[in-house]
Amino acid sequence: MSSIEISEELGVRYLHFGSHWIQGAMRIARPWALELDYTRDMMLPLVLHPARGWPRTSLQVGLGAGSLTKFLHRHRPEARLKVVEISPEVVTAAWQFFKLPDASRRLDVEVADGHEFMARTTREFDLILVDGFDAKARAGMLDSVPFYVNCRARLAQGGMLVTNLLTRRGDASAAIARLRQAFGEHVLALPPCEGGNTVTLAHAHAPLRIGYDALRANAHKLKRDTGLNLLPTVARLIKSRGGNALVI
């Protein structure tokens, strides 16, 4: 792991791994909000599963600045959150600079290799979030067929995997193909957001179908409940797919 660096600009605090790549961000005045576009996209499963009791269990591989963890910790108070992060320095930085909540019955942070953890765990999760990169924006084994197969095996009934795919060439097609090797056609790649991130969703069970009107209604409800506005994400998705319903 390269050196951990913290920068601030216009009220936003950033995490870097000794390079220009941004590994996480927090608006200091709103530490629980999702500052980066792709982190908001990664919460799309909350629109697909609108019940406030979902997810009951969540696994995050790659902590960064802890944005996703903090959002779920605040807005899904009944959920059990597990985080696996390979670098103890990143965990320390998240607690020291990015207001990550202390470990508790609700939040368990483990320092471990995410690929190795997925290969050995027997737990099941409603939601698995994968957002792990090194200083050169490489995901390593976190973007591999064996890792995705292990993720699929650890999804509870109705569970969903969300991955942040970041490629320096801006083309995530190879990673999406690897996901499809593990999940078949139950894979949805969102249109890339600003910064080159492509967020991809996958699940392992019966096809999921939701009409666009219901999708918009769920996004409105999520905004009312949490302040998170996923209506732009939903609009991008609908524009890219056409039809009148989302099928995964």
Order of alpha helices (4+ residues) and beta strands (2+ residues): beta-beta-beta-alpha-alpha-beta-alpha-beta-alpha-beta-alpha-beta-alpha-beta-alpha-beta-beta-beta-alpha-alpha-beta
